[in-house]
């Protein structure tokens, strides 16, 4: 199974990644972060600016990107705008489970 985790370097992403590694040890995890992470299995990816095609065709796409505080427009961009971008890229990614 191929699982791509958006925002894997954040608070929720770290916990989710650890859980998925434990629950599905045979799965190939692709961990994304806007920051550069020099460890194997990580992909630098900005969902608002990068081409979603670089994610390939995961079987499962997990979104752990979020905004807890900040300006209202940032909250809307992250929580609603990101979902719109994800759904736009959905079919091109092979229609993964989200």
ROFI-590621 format. One record per residue (C-alpha): x, y, z; residue in one letter. Coordinates in steps of 0.001 Angstrom, whole numbers, always signed. Example, Ala and Ser with C-alpha at 12.3 -4.5 7.8 and 13.67 -1.06 7.14 Angstrom:
2
ATOM      c1      c2      c3 rest
ATOM  +12300   -4500   +7800    A
ATOM  +13670   -1060   +7140    S
This chain:
98
ATOM      c1      c2      c3 rest
ATOM      +0      +0      +0    X
ATOM   +1265   +3488    -877    X
ATOM    +237   +6243   +1562    X
ATOM   +1077   +9906   +1029    X
ATOM    +833  +12167   +4070    X
ATOM    +494  +15906   +3508    X
ATOM   +2007  +17952   +6326    X
ATOM   +3856  +15024   +7883    X
ATOM   +6312  +17299   +9708    X
ATOM   +3628  +19132  +11704    X
ATOM   +2164  +18245  +15088    X
ATOM    -718  +16177  +13713    X
ATOM   +1427  +14800  +10886    X
ATOM   +4082  +13397  +13225    X
ATOM   +1515  +11545  +15322    X
ATOM    -336  +10288  +12239    X
ATOM   +2900   +9097  +10612    X
ATOM   +3934   +7196  +13749    X
ATOM    +504   +5558  +13960    X
ATOM    +470   +4549  +10291    X
ATOM   +3992   +3120  +10517    X
ATOM   +2874   +1005  +13463    X
ATOM    -504     -27  +12037    X
ATOM    +724    -679   +8472    X
ATOM   +4403   -1668   +8664    X
ATOM   +4343   -2990   +5087    X
ATOM   +3072    +315   +3636    X
ATOM   +5262   +2655   +1645    X
ATOM   +4885   +6095   +3231    X
ATOM   +5604   +9259   +1278    X
ATOM   +5932  +12082   +3776    X
ATOM   +5506  +15636   +2537    X
ATOM   +6535  +18915   +4096    X
ATOM   +6919  +22486   +2869    X
ATOM  +10279  +22463   +4658    X
ATOM  +13289  +20630   +3345    X
ATOM  +13767  +17336   +5176    X
ATOM  +16913  +15452   +4243    X
ATOM  +15730  +12019   +5361    X
ATOM  +14694   +9196   +3039    X
ATOM  +10992   +8990   +2263    X
ATOM  +10404  +12751   +2500    X
ATOM   +9243  +14985    -325    X
ATOM   +9315  +18765    -214    X
ATOM   +5852  +19783   -1405    X
ATOM   +3870  +23008   -1130    X
ATOM    +260  +22115   -1934    X
ATOM    -567  +25716   -2835    X
ATOM   +2264  +26239   -5322    X
ATOM   +3646  +22891   -6471    X
ATOM   +2225  +20621   -9154    X
ATOM    +295  +17789   -7527    X
ATOM   +1570  +15393  -10192    X
ATOM   +4834  +15031   -8233    X
ATOM   +2859  +13008   -5666    X
ATOM   +2300  +10273   -8224    X
ATOM    -682   +8009   -7679    X
ATOM    -937   +7110   -4010    X
ATOM   -3548   +4601   -2917    X
ATOM   -4271   +6707    +167    X
ATOM   -3852  +10476    +641    X
ATOM   -3870  +11743   +4227    X
ATOM   -4147  +15485   +4870    X
ATOM   -2543  +16643   +8120    X
ATOM   -2134  +20279   +7062    X
ATOM   -3950  +22720   +9269    X
ATOM   -3903  +26167  +10791    X
ATOM   -4738  +26584  +14443    X
ATOM   -4318  +30315  +14764    X
ATOM   -3689  +33246  +12540    X
ATOM   -5650  +35481  +10252    X
ATOM   -9102  +34366   +9184    X
ATOM   -8087  +34324   +5494    X
ATOM   -5171  +31983   +6316    X
ATOM   -7543  +29622   +8116    X
ATOM   -9931  +29598   +5142    X
ATOM   -7076  +29148   +2655    X
ATOM   -5673  +26177   +4542    X
ATOM   -8895  +24440   +5500    X
ATOM  -11105  +25168   +2507    X
ATOM   -8695  +26172    -251    X
ATOM   -6527  +23116    +296    X
ATOM   -9518  +20803     +67    X
ATOM  -10474  +22463   -3237    X
ATOM   -6941  +21923   -4605    X
ATOM   -6930  +18325   -3384    X
ATOM  -10229  +17590   -5108    X
ATOM   -9012  +19267   -8312    X
ATOM   -5969  +16943   -8332    X
ATOM   -7927  +13871   -7210    X
ATOM   -8577  +12160  -10547    X
ATOM   -5078  +12889  -11871    X
ATOM   -3691  +11096   -8832    X
ATOM   -5675   +7964   -9647    X
ATOM   -8576   +8730   -7293    X
ATOM   -6901   +7736   -4007    X
ATOM   -8761   +7162    -764    X
ATOM   -8701  +10466   +1123    X
